[in-house]
Amino acid sequence: MTHMVESHLFLTHSPLSIMDFSLAKNNSTELQMLDSASLYVIAKREMPLFSINKERSSTELIALNVALKKTGAKLQIYIPTEGNEKYALEGFAGINGLSKRADFLNTDTERTLNEYYISETTDSVLSSLEFEAFEIYAYEKSGDESAIKVTCALNFNELIYYASHGYLYVTFYGDLSPFITYDVLYIGQCTGEPLTKRFNGHHALQDILIKEKAISPDMRNSEELVLMPFRSEVNTISVLTGNTSEEDFIKAFTNNFWLIV
């Protein structure tokens, strides 16, 4: 009998920026997800920027363009009401673009309202501006602009994570690979203490990266640095072949794998 060992890595939380790592620890659910990691990867990737596709967006579809400025990579993302009833409610009303970039805000505020409403009867601020994250606005009552609520808020990493886990139905048009390709800078294990205890804040994590020469000091506050927490799962596979003994066949078919040496 031939035995093979398979090892798989699973994200315990959506990839998050080093800066957002400290914020996530304040949420008990996210804290639990982060602390279930057995190892972590620090990587670098250009920040994807969203913009609204006004021509295709409707009460039944949120259409977004995504771009990587340095590489020129582009992607289109469609979020339909069908399959996303939890977030669409009685129809999409619009989105609110969120950004922390100084050139976008021209202010010290970390969050701003840059709203785009699908209805032509409502004034919209957001048009061709680019943003790093967004909130989805939906009608609680069909077409009733006095009954609009925020149903979810997503950045690109969260959108990919939720879509891949079946929490959100999304269609991608274009080459997704540049947006999910990272330069790995550092790999660490969570031995002896959980991830959030290992690093009390993003500064401690960045200091280690600088000490290890994984990043330069001028990248200390870069939004391009991404933390990916993983748990590992190991499976043993036993393969029956023509050379397998009768004893091993009996053990295998009676579910006595633990007896097989």
Disulfide bonds with the S-S distance in Angstrom:
none
